[in-house]
Amino acid sequence: MVSPEVAETLVVAGAHGVRISGDVQGPAHGQPVILSPGGGQTRHAWGRSAAMLAAHGFRAVSLDLRGHGESGWTTTGLYPIEDYADDVRAVAAQLCGTPILVGASLGGIASLLAAAEQPRIDIGGLCLVDVTARLEPAGVEGVLGFMQRGVDGFDALDEAAEAIAAYLPHRPRPDGHAGLAKNLRQRENGRYYWHWDPRIVEHPFAPELINPRLEAAASLISAPALLLRGEHSEVVTREAGAAFMALFSHGQMTDIPDARHMVAGDRNDVFGKALLDFAFAIRDGGKPA
C-alpha cells in the first residue's frame, strides 16, 4: 500500500462545453478508475472508496455529474443520457492508461454507454452499482420522489437531515452535518438546496427507450464487468441483475449484504472491499499491491 496523494481538482470540458469537475488522487501513473455517482449525489459519495483505491496505487477520479456539485448546469435545462456518457469520455481522454469505469445508478448508465456506444472508449473493466436495464418502477419512483420533495429547499440543515432519515430509515444517523453540508448550498434567501439542478428530475429517462440500449450495450462489452447490487435494493431485483450480467462477455454479480440502492453509503466497508478486489483482478491478477 502507498500513501495516497492529496486530492487535486480536475476540470474538463464535457459535452457542449459544460464544465465537469472532480477530485483526483493517487499516483499520477496509476491505473485510472473513474467513479461516477448516481443522480442527486456528488463526488463526495465516493470519498472513502476513492481514498482506498488511491492508497493501493490507483489513480482515483471522483466526478460530479453535469448539473451536480461543482460541475456546470446546462443552459437548456435538458440532461440527455448521451451528454453524461460524453462527459465520461472527455474525462477518460485526460488520463494516462486504460480506465476502469465505476458508476452508480445514473453514473453507471453513463459509464456503460460511454464504453459501448460510439465513440467507444477502451476500458479495463466496468463496475456497475445497483443499476441494470430493468429497474423496479416503484423503486425508481421512490428515488425521484425523494429528489422532487427537496426541490424547494430547507430552512435548516436539521430539516434536510430529517428528510434523509425518513428516506433512509435503515441507516444510522451521522453525528453532525459535516457530510450533509457538502451536498447542499445555501442561497441568498437563507434556505439550503441540494447541490444539483432541480430541472434534472423534470425529464426522467423513458424505460422503453433506454432499456434496449443498455441491453445492446452490455453485449458489446468485452472487458470484465461486475454488478454490485444492494441485497435489499428497492430498484434492482436479484433476477434482473443476474439476467443483465449474463449479457456481458465476462459479467458477474455480487450482492452487498444489508444494503439498499445507496450501496456505497449503506455498507461502505463491504462495498469498498468488493470494488478493490475487482480493481486488483484487472490490474494485478487479483493480488493486492
Backbone as CSV, one residue per row, in Angstrom:
resi,resn,N_x,N_y,N_z,CA_x,CA_y,CA_z,C_x,C_y,C_z
1,MET,0.853,-1.199,0.000,0.000,0.000,0.000,0.882,1.239,0.000
2,VAL,0.468,2.263,-0.761,1.205,3.510,-0.827,0.398,4.605,-0.148
3,SER,1.075,5.716,0.158,0.373,6.843,0.769,-0.394,7.586,-0.310
4,PRO,-1.716,7.727,-0.151,-2.481,8.431,-1.179,-2.101,9.900,-1.234
5,GLU,-2.051,10.448,-2.431,-1.750,11.857,-2.585,-2.967,12.695,-2.220
6,VAL,-2.724,13.929,-1.838,-3.819,14.847,-1.551,-4.630,15.048,-2.825
7,ALA,-5.928,15.067,-2.678,-6.794,15.194,-3.843,-6.546,16.500,-4.588
8,GLU,-6.471,16.387,-5.909,-6.368,17.545,-6.780,-7.717,17.745,-7.454
9,THR,-7.953,18.935,-7.952,-9.200,19.219,-8.661,-8.996,19.012,-10.157
10,LEU,-9.908,18.285,-10.759,-9.909,18.072,-12.200,-11.072,18.839,-12.801
11,VAL,-10.807,19.595,-13.852,-11.859,20.312,-14.568,-11.656,20.066,-16.052
12,VAL,-12.674,19.534,-16.720,-12.606,19.314,-18.164,-13.882,19.849,-18.804
13,ALA,-13.811,20.085,-20.099,-14.995,20.496,-20.859,-15.724,19.248,-21.317
14,GLY,-16.948,19.069,-20.845,-17.749,17.928,-21.243,-18.559,18.238,-22.487
15,ALA,-19.613,17.476,-22.700,-20.471,17.667,-23.869,-20.987,19.100,-23.928
16,HIS,-20.923,19.703,-25.116,-21.397,21.068,-25.360,-20.685,22.090,-24.477
17,GLY,-19.459,21.742,-24.044,-18.652,22.681,-23.278,-19.002,22.810,-21.819
18,VAL,-19.929,22.017,-21.306,-20.301,22.102,-19.887,-19.123,21.665,-19.015
19,ARG,-18.832,22.436,-17.989,-17.715,22.141,-17.089,-18.008,20.899,-16.257
20,ILE,-17.064,19.949,-16.278,-17.172,18.755,-15.451,-16.035,18.785,-14.443
21,SER,-16.386,18.734,-13.160,-15.394,18.828,-12.087,-15.289,17.517,-11.334
22,GLY,-14.140,17.304,-10.750,-13.939,16.102,-9.951,-12.703,16.220,-9.084
23,ASP,-12.490,15.231,-8.265,-11.300,15.115,-7.437,-10.445,13.975,-7.959
24,VAL,-9.132,14.166,-7.955,-8.191,13.148,-8.398,-7.187,12.904,-7.301
25,GLN,-6.957,11.646,-6.984,-5.931,11.301,-6.006,-5.303,9.969,-6.356
26,GLY,-4.085,9.765,-5.866,-3.347,8.560,-6.196,-2.209,8.869,-7.148
27,PRO,-1.314,7.915,-7.377,-0.147,8.132,-8.231,-0.526,8.591,-9.629
28,ALA,0.257,9.516,-10.172,-0.052,10.090,-11.484,-0.114,9.028,-12.573
29,HIS,0.695,7.974,-12.452,0.719,6.939,-13.482,0.020,5.646,-13.029
30,GLY,-0.765,5.732,-11.958,-1.551,4.576,-11.540,-2.686,4.333,-12.504
31,GLN,-3.165,3.089,-12.553,-4.289,2.806,-13.448,-5.487,3.641,-13.019
32,PRO,-6.048,4.406,-13.966,-7.163,5.275,-13.582,-8.457,4.506,-13.307
33,VAL,-9.184,4.983,-12.325,-10.511,4.484,-12.000,-11.429,5.698,-11.966
34,ILE,-12.387,5.755,-12.879,-13.310,6.882,-12.954,-14.598,6.507,-12.237
35,LEU,-14.932,7.258,-11.196,-16.096,6.971,-10.361,-17.179,8.010,-10.618
36,SER,-18.305,7.562,-11.164,-19.427,8.445,-11.487,-20.594,8.139,-10.547
37,PRO,-21.064,9.111,-9.791,-22.121,8.851,-8.804,-23.508,8.789,-9.416
38,GLY,-24.474,8.502,-8.580,-25.857,8.457,-9.014,-26.475,9.838,-9.073
39,GLY,-27.659,9.924,-9.652,-28.371,11.188,-9.720,-28.666,11.723,-8.327
40,GLY,-28.452,13.023,-8.134,-28.669,13.641,-6.838,-27.487,13.538,-5.903
41,GLN,-26.444,12.806,-6.300,-25.243,12.682,-5.479,-24.127,13.554,-6.045
42,THR,-23.072,13.713,-5.273,-21.879,14.415,-5.738,-20.688,13.484,-5.596
43,ARG,-19.518,13.967,-6.000,-18.304,13.161,-5.924,-17.981,12.717,-4.497
44,HIS,-18.515,13.422,-3.517,-18.221,13.075,-2.127,-18.807,11.718,-1.741
45,ALA,-19.731,11.197,-2.540,-20.287,9.868,-2.268,-19.213,8.790,-2.356
46,TRP,-18.122,9.082,-3.085,-17.046,8.104,-3.277,-15.880,8.328,-2.318
47,GLY,-16.005,9.239,-1.367,-14.869,9.660,-0.548,-13.959,8.555,-0.052
48,ARG,-14.500,7.650,0.754,-13.653,6.604,1.339,-13.194,5.594,0.307
49,SER,-14.047,5.278,-0.658,-13.670,4.319,-1.696,-12.546,4.869,-2.560
50,ALA,-12.633,6.147,-2.926,-11.593,6.765,-3.740,-10.267,6.806,-2.985
51,ALA,-10.323,7.149,-1.705,-9.096,7.201,-0.910,-8.463,5.822,-0.802
52,MET,-9.269,4.789,-0.678,-8.745,3.433,-0.576,-8.085,3.007,-1.891
53,LEU,-8.734,3.319,-3.002,-8.145,2.994,-4.297,-6.807,3.714,-4.468
54,ALA,-6.763,4.983,-4.106,-5.531,5.752,-4.232,-4.425,5.177,-3.356
55,ALA,-4.800,4.732,-2.171,-3.813,4.171,-1.250,-3.205,2.881,-1.777
56,HIS,-3.898,2.220,-2.690,-3.392,0.984,-3.287,-2.840,1.209,-4.693
57,GLY,-2.535,2.457,-5.008,-1.811,2.743,-6.228,-2.629,3.053,-7.453
58,PHE,-3.947,3.170,-7.310,-4.787,3.526,-8.441,-4.909,5.056,-8.533
59,ARG,-5.214,5.535,-9.696,-5.483,6.955,-9.908,-6.994,7.134,-9.853
60,ALA,-7.509,7.504,-8.710,-8.954,7.570,-8.486,-9.498,8.946,-8.872
61,VAL,-10.489,8.950,-9.758,-11.097,10.187,-10.245,-12.578,10.166,-9.880
62,SER,-12.971,10.987,-8.917,-14.361,11.044,-8.462,-15.039,12.246,-9.101
63,LEU,-16.097,12.001,-9.850,-16.726,13.058,-10.632,-17.987,13.628,-9.979
64,ASP,-18.249,14.877,-10.305,-19.579,15.453,-10.170,-20.214,15.362,-11.553
65,LEU,-21.349,14.697,-11.668,-22.048,14.672,-12.953,-22.482,16.084,-13.339
66,ARG,-22.707,16.299,-14.619,-23.227,17.602,-15.051,-24.514,17.914,-14.291
67,GLY,-24.657,19.160,-13.911,-25.829,19.552,-13.137,-25.728,19.219,-11.667
68,HIS,-24.580,18.700,-11.229,-24.392,18.296,-9.839,-23.109,18.917,-9.264
69,GLY,-23.126,19.171,-7.969,-21.917,19.602,-7.277,-21.269,20.813,-7.920
70,GLU,-19.957,20.679,-8.197,-19.205,21.792,-8.774,-19.209,21.773,-10.299
71,SER,-19.832,20.781,-10.904,-19.928,20.751,-12.359,-20.989,21.747,-12.837
72,GLY,-20.908,22.101,-14.120,-21.804,23.111,-14.649,-23.218,22.606,-14.909
73,TRP,-24.147,23.535,-14.975,-25.520,23.254,-15.335,-25.715,23.607,-16.811
74,THR,-26.633,22.947,-17.464,-26.906,23.268,-18.862,-27.771,24.519,-18.947
75,THR,-27.627,25.244,-20.038,-28.445,26.440,-20.230,-29.873,26.083,-20.614
76,THR,-30.057,24.896,-21.181,-31.378,24.473,-21.641,-32.204,23.798,-20.565
77,GLY,-31.547,23.317,-19.517,-32.259,22.543,-18.504,-32.470,21.104,-18.907
78,LEU,-31.920,20.692,-20.044,-32.056,19.324,-20.530,-30.778,18.541,-20.232
79,TYR,-30.957,17.271,-19.855,-29.824,16.430,-19.483,-29.968,15.047,-20.132
80,PRO,-29.794,14.963,-21.452,-29.902,13.660,-22.116,-28.770,12.737,-21.706
81,ILE,-29.033,11.442,-21.706,-28.046,10.471,-21.254,-26.804,10.498,-22.129
82,GLU,-26.951,10.851,-23.404,-25.792,10.913,-24.298,-24.752,11.911,-23.793
83,ASP,-25.209,13.001,-23.185,-24.271,14.007,-22.684,-23.514,13.488,-21.465
84,TYR,-24.188,12.772,-20.594,-23.495,12.179,-19.451,-22.402,11.223,-19.936
85,ALA,-22.727,10.416,-20.947,-21.741,9.476,-21.485,-20.569,10.213,-22.114
86,ASP,-20.850,11.290,-22.848,-19.773,12.071,-23.458,-18.880,12.708,-22.396
87,ASP,-19.454,13.059,-21.263,-18.642,13.614,-20.177,-17.630,12.584,-19.670
88,VAL,-18.070,11.339,-19.526,-17.151,10.281,-19.095,-16.033,10.115,-20.125
89,ARG,-16.381,10.171,-21.387,-15.374,10.063,-22.448,-14.368,11.212,-22.355
90,ALA,-14.863,12.413,-22.091,-13.980,13.581,-22.005,-13.003,13.448,-20.844
91,VAL,-13.470,12.921,-19.730,-12.584,12.715,-18.576,-11.554,11.638,-18.891
92,ALA,-11.992,10.538,-19.491,-11.077,9.444,-19.822,-9.966,9.914,-20.750
93,ALA,-10.276,10.840,-21.646,-9.289,11.329,-22.606,-8.174,12.124,-21.934
94,GLN,-8.400,12.572,-20.697,-7.397,13.346,-19.981,-6.473,12.487,-19.124
95,LEU,-6.702,11.183,-19.086,-5.980,10.313,-18.170,-4.998,9.418,-18.906
96,CYS,-3.970,8.979,-18.187,-2.977,8.062,-18.738,-3.404,6.625,-18.421
97,GLY,-3.481,5.795,-19.430,-3.836,4.404,-19.200,-5.289,4.107,-19.481
98,THR,-5.597,2.818,-19.476,-6.958,2.351,-19.751,-7.763,2.375,-18.459
99,PRO,-8.851,3.132,-18.407,-9.562,3.284,-17.141,-10.483,2.114,-16.802
100,ILE,-10.673,1.935,-15.523,-11.761,1.119,-15.005,-12.899,2.091,-14.706
101,LEU,-14.076,1.815,-15.238,-15.221,2.690,-15.007,-16.080,2.132,-13.890
102,VAL,-16.427,2.988,-12.949,-17.307,2.623,-11.838,-18.464,3.612,-11.842
103,GLY,-19.689,3.112,-11.882,-20.826,4.020,-11.940,-21.999,3.524,-11.139
104,ALA,-22.554,4.401,-10.312,-23.737,4.071,-9.524,-24.972,4.642,-10.205
105,SER,-25.967,3.807,-10.421,-27.258,4.264,-10.930,-27.068,5.089,-12.206
106,LEU,-27.392,6.381,-12.197,-27.239,7.219,-13.378,-25.799,7.202,-13.882
107,GLY,-24.837,7.265,-12.974,-23.438,7.214,-13.373,-23.062,5.892,-14.006
108,GLY,-23.730,4.810,-13.605,-23.480,3.513,-14.208,-24.002,3.441,-15.629
109,ILE,-25.178,4.014,-15.860,-25.732,4.049,-17.218,-24.808,4.842,-18.135
110,ALA,-24.350,5.993,-17.652,-23.444,6.817,-18.453,-22.150,6.081,-18.752
111,SER,-21.607,5.370,-17.768,-20.348,4.650,-17.949,-20.503,3.520,-18.958
112,LEU,-21.601,2.778,-18.859,-21.847,1.677,-19.790,-21.954,2.189,-21.225
113,LEU,-22.718,3.241,-21.435,-22.888,3.761,-22.782,-21.596,4.375,-23.315
114,ALA,-20.804,4.986,-22.441,-19.529,5.561,-22.874,-18.589,4.493,-23.405
115,ALA,-18.682,3.298,-22.832,-17.788,2.207,-23.227,-18.328,1.385,-24.386
116,ALA,-19.632,1.454,-24.645,-20.243,0.559,-25.641,-20.699,1.263,-26.907
117,GLU,-21.202,2.488,-26.759,-21.701,3.201,-27.931,-20.618,4.098,-28.516
118,GLN,-20.726,4.405,-29.788,-19.732,5.236,-30.459,-19.808,6.695,-29.993
119,PRO,-18.639,7.324,-29.822,-17.290,6.769,-29.944,-16.902,6.017,-28.665
120,ARG,-16.671,4.724,-28.766,-16.359,3.914,-27.594,-15.002,4.277,-27.007
121,ILE,-14.895,4.172,-25.696,-13.591,4.313,-25.069,-13.119,2.935,-24.624
122,ASP,-11.832,2.706,-24.718,-11.247,1.439,-24.305,-11.196,1.399,-22.786
123,ILE,-11.727,0.354,-22.187,-11.757,0.261,-20.722,-11.109,-1.030,-20.250
124,GLY,-10.605,-0.982,-19.029,-10.058,-2.189,-18.423,-11.124,-3.022,-17.752
125,GLY,-12.188,-2.374,-17.300,-13.282,-3.072,-16.632,-14.408,-2.101,-16.343
126,LEU,-15.575,-2.645,-16.011,-16.764,-1.847,-15.724,-17.431,-2.377,-14.465
127,CYS,-17.591,-1.519,-13.476,-18.294,-1.881,-12.248,-19.560,-1.038,-12.146
128,LEU,-20.702,-1.698,-12.235,-21.992,-1.045,-12.100,-22.483,-1.201,-10.658
129,VAL,-23.048,-0.150,-10.112,-23.512,-0.184,-8.724,-25.026,-0.001,-8.708
130,ASP,-25.724,-1.105,-8.487,-27.179,-1.139,-8.350,-27.904,-0.491,-9.525
131,VAL,-27.555,-0.931,-10.723,-28.260,-0.468,-11.911,-28.221,-1.557,-12.973
132,THR,-29.338,-1.763,-13.653,-29.429,-2.698,-14.761,-30.342,-2.069,-15.819
133,ALA,-30.636,-2.838,-16.850,-31.554,-2.348,-17.877,-33.010,-2.449,-17.437
134,ARG,-33.281,-3.200,-16.378,-34.660,-3.381,-15.923,-34.745,-2.979,-14.454
135,LEU,-35.225,-1.768,-14.210,-35.326,-1.252,-12.853,-36.766,-1.355,-12.350
136,GLU,-36.902,-1.566,-11.055,-38.226,-1.665,-10.456,-38.901,-0.291,-10.450
137,PRO,-40.054,-0.151,-11.114,-40.708,1.163,-11.212,-40.965,1.812,-9.852
138,ALA,-41.411,1.023,-8.883,-41.714,1.600,-7.569,-40.462,2.149,-6.912
139,GLY,-39.345,1.447,-7.085,-38.086,1.909,-6.508,-37.604,3.184,-7.164
140,VAL,-37.725,3.246,-8.477,-37.320,4.447,-9.206,-38.191,5.626,-8.790
141,GLU,-39.493,5.387,-8.663,-40.399,6.452,-8.234,-40.039,6.945,-6.835
142,GLY,-39.588,6.037,-5.981,-39.184,6.439,-4.641,-37.982,7.358,-4.660
143,VAL,-36.993,7.030,-5.495,-35.799,7.867,-5.615,-36.165,9.234,-6.172
144,LEU,-36.945,9.255,-7.270,-37.343,10.525,-7.868,-38.211,11.337,-6.920
145,GLY,-39.068,10.647,-6.172,-39.924,11.344,-5.221,-39.126,12.048,-4.148
146,PHE,-38.087,11.362,-3.640,-37.224,11.986,-2.630,-36.550,13.226,-3.202
147,MET,-36.049,13.127,-4.437,-35.382,14.268,-5.058,-36.358,15.422,-5.276
148,GLN,-37.555,15.095,-5.727,-38.537,16.147,-6.011,-39.012,16.846,-4.748
149,ARG,-39.098,16.110,-3.639,-39.571,16.723,-2.386,-38.595,17.755,-1.842
150,GLY,-37.335,17.710,-2.270,-36.359,18.667,-1.764,-36.111,19.837,-2.689
151,VAL,-36.857,19.924,-3.789,-36.609,20.972,-4.781,-36.778,22.370,-4.194
152,ASP,-37.716,22.547,-3.269,-37.980,23.874,-2.707,-37.046,24.238,-1.570
153,GLY,-36.117,23.357,-1.240,-35.106,23.672,-0.239,-35.557,23.438,1.191
154,PHE,-34.656,23.762,2.129,-34.879,23.529,3.560,-34.484,24.775,4.351
155,ASP,-35.183,24.998,5.430,-34.874,26.156,6.274,-33.564,25.977,7.016
156,ALA,-33.217,24.731,7.334,-32.009,24.472,8.109,-31.465,23.099,7.752
157,LEU,-30.204,22.854,8.095,-29.593,21.553,7.830,-30.319,20.446,8.576
158,ASP,-30.850,20.761,9.765,-31.599,19.759,10.522,-32.812,19.258,9.728
159,GLU,-33.452,20.160,9.015,-34.631,19.776,8.230,-34.223,18.837,7.096
160,ALA,-33.086,19.121,6.465,-32.592,18.239,5.411,-32.209,16.877,5.980
161,ALA,-31.618,16.875,7.170,-31.241,15.620,7.815,-32.463,14.771,8.117
162,GLU,-33.558,15.412,8.519,-34.800,14.686,8.792,-35.360,14.067,7.515
163,ALA,-35.243,14.789,6.400,-35.736,14.263,5.125,-34.941,13.026,4.717
164,ILE,-33.633,13.052,4.921,-32.794,11.899,4.584,-33.112,10.728,5.502
165,ALA,-33.294,11.012,6.781,-33.599,9.945,7.742,-34.926,9.266,7.401
166,ALA,-35.883,10.032,6.921,-37.179,9.450,6.539,-37.037,8.583,5.296
167,TYR,-36.136,8.974,4.391,-35.929,8.217,3.158,-35.047,6.997,3.382
168,LEU,-34.113,7.113,4.325,-33.173,6.020,4.618,-33.267,5.631,6.089
169,PRO,-34.403,5.112,6.514,-34.591,4.824,7.947,-33.678,3.722,8.472
170,HIS,-33.150,2.903,7.566,-32.280,1.794,7.975,-30.865,2.239,8.290
171,ARG,-30.493,3.443,7.887,-29.110,3.883,8.017,-28.916,4.683,9.304
172,PRO,-27.878,4.381,10.106,-27.618,5.162,11.320,-27.401,6.632,10.986
173,ARG,-27.937,7.503,11.805,-27.779,8.932,11.551,-26.379,9.376,11.951
174,PRO,-25.714,10.157,11.108,-24.353,10.603,11.426,-24.354,11.637,12.531
175,ASP,-23.215,11.759,13.183,-23.042,12.802,14.190,-22.678,14.106,13.477
176,GLY,-23.509,15.104,13.611,-23.236,16.380,12.967,-23.649,16.404,11.500
177,HIS,-23.415,17.555,10.863,-23.872,17.775,9.495,-22.737,18.056,8.528
178,ALA,-21.506,17.677,8.901,-20.357,17.984,8.037,-20.513,17.353,6.658
179,GLY,-20.907,16.066,6.617,-21.069,15.393,5.340,-22.264,15.932,4.577
180,LEU,-23.345,16.231,5.295,-24.553,16.742,4.653,-24.298,18.092,3.994
181,ALA,-23.502,18.932,4.638,-23.244,20.275,4.116,-22.563,20.240,2.750
182,LYS,-21.845,19.152,2.449,-21.174,19.038,1.153,-22.169,18.854,0.018
183,ASN,-23.379,18.444,0.334,-24.382,18.172,-0.695,-25.472,19.239,-0.772
184,LEU,-25.288,20.309,-0.051,-26.264,21.395,-0.047,-25.558,22.727,-0.286
185,ARG,-26.287,23.679,-0.833,-25.745,25.021,-0.974,-26.763,26.004,-0.401
186,GLN,-26.273,27.001,0.313,-27.166,27.993,0.913,-27.264,29.197,-0.012
187,ARG,-28.479,29.567,-0.365,-28.695,30.693,-1.268,-28.928,31.971,-0.473
188,GLU,-29.077,33.066,-1.204,-29.224,34.371,-0.560,-30.457,34.461,0.324
189,ASN,-31.456,33.631,0.030,-32.670,33.667,0.864,-32.495,32.892,2.167
190,GLY,-31.309,32.324,2.383,-31.018,31.617,3.628,-31.385,30.154,3.627
191,ARG,-32.131,29.704,2.622,-32.538,28.311,2.566,-31.437,27.448,1.941
192,TYR,-31.472,26.165,2.295,-30.488,25.214,1.790,-31.114,24.376,0.671
193,TYR,-30.380,24.231,-0.420,-30.865,23.483,-1.576,-29.857,22.392,-1.930
194,TRP,-30.366,21.266,-2.437,-29.475,20.202,-2.879,-28.523,20.730,-3.948
195,HIS,-27.334,20.136,-3.981,-26.264,20.611,-4.857,-26.443,20.058,-6.276
196,TRP,-27.647,20.184,-6.818,-27.890,19.757,-8.192,-29.039,20.567,-8.792
197,ASP,-29.059,20.597,-10.112,-30.056,21.368,-10.852,-31.424,20.695,-10.710
198,PRO,-32.424,21.386,-10.139,-33.743,20.761,-9.946,-34.430,20.382,-11.249
199,ARG,-33.975,20.933,-12.373,-34.581,20.604,-13.665,-34.257,19.173,-14.102
200,ILE,-33.270,18.559,-13.440,-32.886,17.192,-13.804,-34.064,16.232,-13.653
201,VAL,-34.877,16.427,-12.614,-35.963,15.488,-12.352,-37.210,15.790,-13.171
202,GLU,-37.166,16.838,-13.967,-38.336,17.179,-14.774,-38.481,16.288,-15.996
203,HIS,-37.382,15.673,-16.426,-37.411,14.858,-17.632,-36.692,13.527,-17.391
204,PRO,-37.277,12.630,-16.585,-36.642,11.332,-16.349,-36.583,10.504,-17.620
205,PHE,-35.616,9.587,-17.667,-35.449,8.754,-18.849,-36.641,7.817,-19.017
206,ALA,-37.052,7.618,-20.265,-38.151,6.703,-20.566,-37.614,5.283,-20.655
207,PRO,-38.071,4.365,-19.788,-37.551,2.988,-19.795,-37.653,2.307,-21.154
208,GLU,-38.749,2.547,-21.886,-38.938,1.861,-23.164,-37.899,2.293,-24.195
209,LEU,-37.249,3.441,-23.961,-36.217,3.918,-24.872,-34.818,3.537,-24.408
210,ILE,-34.571,3.655,-23.112,-33.212,3.433,-22.611,-32.900,1.962,-22.383
211,ASN,-33.894,1.160,-21.993,-33.614,-0.237,-21.657,-33.022,-1.039,-22.818
212,PRO,-33.598,-0.970,-24.028,-32.996,-1.730,-25.132,-31.566,-1.287,-25.433
213,ARG,-31.285,0.000,-25.253,-29.927,0.483,-25.490,-28.945,-0.105,-24.485
214,LEU,-29.369,-0.209,-23.243,-28.484,-0.758,-22.219,-28.226,-2.241,-22.459
215,GLU,-29.248,-2.958,-22.867,-29.070,-4.382,-23.148,-28.146,-4.589,-24.347
216,ALA,-28.314,-3.769,-25.375,-27.426,-3.862,-26.538,-26.006,-3.482,-26.147
217,ALA,-25.871,-2.463,-25.301,-24.544,-2.028,-24.866,-23.835,-3.124,-24.081
218,ALA,-24.571,-3.818,-23.217,-23.963,-4.879,-22.410,-23.330,-5.951,-23.282
219,SER,-23.982,-6.282,-24.387,-23.479,-7.346,-25.257,-22.219,-6.936,-26.001
220,LEU,-21.894,-5.639,-25.989,-20.724,-5.144,-26.708,-19.495,-4.985,-25.817
221,ILE,-19.664,-5.188,-24.515,-18.547,-5.016,-23.578,-17.777,-6.320,-23.449
222,SER,-16.505,-6.297,-23.849,-15.665,-7.497,-23.750,-14.825,-7.494,-22.478
223,ALA,-14.664,-6.341,-21.839,-13.887,-6.244,-20.599,-14.673,-6.857,-19.444
224,PRO,-13.992,-7.228,-18.355,-14.706,-7.748,-17.179,-15.736,-6.746,-16.668
225,ALA,-16.899,-7.237,-16.295,-17.971,-6.378,-15.797,-18.517,-6.965,-14.500
226,LEU,-18.764,-6.099,-13.541,-19.257,-6.519,-12.230,-20.431,-5.642,-11.829
227,LEU,-21.487,-6.261,-11.345,-22.605,-5.542,-10.751,-22.553,-5.723,-9.250
228,LEU,-22.408,-4.621,-8.522,-22.500,-4.644,-7.065,-23.913,-4.184,-6.713
229,ARG,-24.716,-5.141,-6.283,-26.140,-4.897,-6.036,-26.415,-4.879,-4.545
230,GLY,-27.239,-3.937,-4.118,-27.668,-3.945,-2.726,-28.555,-5.139,-2.454
231,GLU,-28.253,-5.889,-1.419,-29.023,-7.102,-1.110,-30.505,-6.793,-0.984
232,HIS,-30.843,-5.652,-0.420,-32.245,-5.268,-0.231,-32.627,-4.104,-1.151
233,SER,-32.002,-4.045,-2.320,-32.273,-2.949,-3.250,-33.756,-2.873,-3.595
234,GLU,-34.272,-1.665,-3.585,-35.645,-1.423,-3.997,-35.729,-1.117,-5.492
235,VAL,-34.576,-1.086,-6.152,-34.501,-0.696,-7.560,-34.104,-1.864,-8.464
236,VAL,-33.203,-2.731,-8.001,-32.694,-3.836,-8.815,-32.980,-5.162,-8.106
237,THR,-33.784,-6.015,-8.726,-34.022,-7.342,-8.162,-32.852,-8.254,-8.500
238,ARG,-32.724,-9.330,-7.728,-31.631,-10.267,-7.998,-31.802,-10.916,-9.367
239,GLU,-33.034,-11.215,-9.734,-33.295,-11.844,-11.026,-32.915,-10.907,-12.178
240,ALA,-33.280,-9.624,-12.057,-32.941,-8.661,-13.103,-31.434,-8.465,-13.202
241,GLY,-30.766,-8.440,-12.048,-29.318,-8.284,-12.051,-28.617,-9.445,-12.719
242,ALA,-29.019,-10.666,-12.376,-28.397,-11.851,-12.967,-28.634,-11.916,-14.467
243,ALA,-29.855,-11.604,-14.898,-30.174,-11.641,-16.329,-29.371,-10.596,-17.095
244,PHE,-29.209,-9.423,-16.506,-28.472,-8.365,-17.183,-26.992,-8.721,-17.304
245,MET,-26.395,-9.215,-16.237,-24.963,-9.513,-16.284,-24.662,-10.685,-17.202
246,ALA,-25.653,-11.527,-17.471,-25.470,-12.641,-18.406,-25.294,-12.137,-19.837
247,LEU,-25.653,-10.879,-20.107,-25.499,-10.312,-21.435,-24.052,-9.915,-21.729
248,PHE,-23.257,-9.729,-20.676,-21.863,-9.343,-20.842,-21.011,-10.563,-21.178
249,SER,-19.903,-10.338,-21.868,-18.990,-11.445,-22.171,-18.398,-12.023,-20.897
250,HIS,-18.084,-11.153,-19.940,-17.490,-11.593,-18.678,-18.166,-10.848,-17.535
251,GLY,-19.444,-11.144,-17.326,-20.208,-10.451,-16.313,-20.442,-11.285,-15.072
252,GLN,-20.452,-10.633,-13.936,-20.754,-11.304,-12.669,-21.471,-10.331,-11.750
253,MET,-22.117,-10.852,-10.733,-22.862,-10.026,-9.795,-22.526,-10.427,-8.378
254,THR,-22.388,-9.426,-7.521,-22.160,-9.653,-6.094,-23.177,-8.840,-5.310
255,ASP,-23.870,-9.481,-4.390,-24.787,-8.769,-3.508,-24.015,-8.198,-2.322
256,ILE,-24.250,-6.932,-2.023,-23.660,-6.297,-0.843,-24.672,-6.442,0.297
257,PRO,-24.335,-7.211,1.331,-25.319,-7.503,2.385,-25.773,-6.259,3.129
258,ASP,-27.044,-6.278,3.515,-27.654,-5.222,4.328,-27.631,-3.852,3.650
259,ALA,-27.551,-3.833,2.323,-27.544,-2.563,1.597,-28.789,-2.449,0.727
260,ARG,-29.258,-1.221,0.578,-30.323,-0.924,-0.366,-29.717,-0.265,-1.599
261,HIS,-30.459,0.625,-2.262,-29.985,1.200,-3.522,-28.716,2.033,-3.334
262,MET,-28.617,2.751,-2.225,-27.432,3.562,-1.957,-26.342,2.667,-1.371
263,VAL,-25.807,1.811,-2.204,-24.947,0.717,-1.743,-23.717,1.224,-1.009
264,ALA,-22.970,2.135,-1.631,-21.717,2.595,-1.036,-21.949,3.283,0.306
265,GLY,-23.051,4.018,0.416,-23.351,4.694,1.664,-23.857,3.756,2.742
266,ASP,-24.577,2.695,2.334,-25.149,1.769,3.308,-24.088,0.857,3.921
267,ARG,-23.217,0.305,3.081,-22.185,-0.629,3.552,-20.860,-0.325,2.869
268,ASN,-20.281,0.816,3.200,-19.075,1.246,2.509,-17.919,0.288,2.708
269,ASP,-17.873,-0.371,3.865,-16.769,-1.295,4.139,-16.789,-2.483,3.179
270,VAL,-17.939,-3.124,3.064,-18.066,-4.292,2.195,-17.993,-3.875,0.732
271,PHE,-18.651,-2.767,0.395,-18.606,-2.266,-0.965,-17.176,-1.953,-1.389
272,GLY,-16.442,-1.253,-0.527,-15.081,-0.871,-0.854,-14.186,-2.063,-1.104
273,LYS,-14.327,-3.095,-0.304,-13.502,-4.290,-0.491,-13.839,-4.983,-1.807
274,ALA,-15.132,-5.077,-2.123,-15.535,-5.721,-3.377,-15.018,-4.935,-4.582
275,LEU,-15.078,-3.615,-4.514,-14.581,-2.785,-5.605,-13.067,-2.926,-5.735
276,LEU,-12.376,-2.918,-4.609,-10.915,-3.034,-4.638,-10.492,-4.391,-5.179
277,ASP,-11.175,-5.448,-4.779,-10.856,-6.784,-5.304,-11.034,-6.832,-6.821
278,PHE,-12.083,-6.191,-7.320,-12.332,-6.145,-8.762,-11.213,-5.384,-9.467
279,ALA,-10.810,-4.249,-8.894,-9.741,-3.455,-9.496,-8.417,-4.223,-9.480
280,PHE,-8.139,-4.922,-8.387,-6.931,-5.745,-8.315,-6.941,-6.822,-9.393
281,ALA,-8.087,-7.460,-9.567,-8.190,-8.543,-10.528,-7.871,-8.069,-11.936
282,ILE,-8.203,-6.832,-12.219,-7.921,-6.275,-13.538,-6.458,-5.838,-13.649
283,ARG,-5.972,-5.169,-12.641,-4.608,-4.622,-12.709,-3.511,-5.625,-12.356
284,ASP,-3.756,-6.396,-11.324,-2.688,-7.238,-10.768,-3.027,-8.726,-10.742
285,GLY,-4.009,-9.124,-11.476,-4.384,-10.531,-11.420,-4.965,-10.934,-10.085
286,GLY,-5.536,-9.961,-9.376,-6.185,-10.265,-8.097,-5.293,-10.182,-6.891
287,LYS,-4.020,-9.784,-7.084,-3.092,-9.729,-5.958,-2.984,-8.306,-5.421
288,PRO,-3.277,-8.102,-4.122,-3.187,-6.755,-3.547,-1.793,-6.170,-3.689
289,ALA,-1.753,-4.835,-3.884,-0.451,-4.170,-4.028,0.250,-4.108,-2.672
